[in-house]
Amino acid sequence: SQTIHQWPATLVQPVGSPLSLECTVEGTSNPNLYWYRQAAGRGLQLLFYSVGIGQISSEVPQNLSASRPQDRQFILSSKKLLLSDSGFYLCAWSVGGSYNEQFFGPGTRLTVL
Amino acid sequence: AQSVTQLDSHVSVSEGTPVLLRCNYSSSYSPSLFWYVQHPNKGLQLLLKYTSAATLVKGINGFEAEFKKSETSFHLTKPSAHMSDAAEYFCVVSDDRDDKIIFGKGTRLHILP
């Protein structure tokens, strides 16, 4: 069966510090991978998606970046965090196009102080 | 262009009474539609999806939704609410022609004892 892992589960970082959130998927090959951010009262915002190794599409301009160094690994990064980066970050995967179900990880709660 | 509108940000019902969470969508093509549920500080889980088969879709935990093209709606219902249904619910529209996925802003369901 497939599983998706995210870590860390919670993170408190000062403004201006770097960020690295990791997401890995097991039990499937060549998944589509997604990073979402959920801020209070603002719903779910798609940040990045990837259809293959090294292929990253960005949905919104920001100081975050994403990388996919391996087929089932997706990393969200920042060189300098802003207060507005606080939120709940969710990684998800799917097989094929957007008409298919997405499977979500447990999320990372990021607080920037 | 696609869009999705969840008409209520909060819904409160008594345990044992029916649940109705409203969702309207806009899509240029034949969309795929989904409902996801998110319990506090957890990832999202698929409740059900519509992909141009039967217009009445049955999902997990007794939920169902009806696709009404004439009304551009995909409302989520359950005959009898349970305390464990308290969560946030997201309506999602996607179109595999442009591979875009749009999440609604969510509806928080409160169950009163």
Interface residues (C-beta under 8 A of the other chain):
Chain A: Y34 Y36 R42 G43 L44 Q45 L46 F88 L90 A92 G97 S98 Y99 E101 Q102 F103 F104 G105 P106 G107 R109
Chain B: S32 F34 Y36 N41 K42 G43 L44 Q45 L46 K49 T51 F90 S94 D95 D96 D99 K100 I101 F103 G104 K105 G106
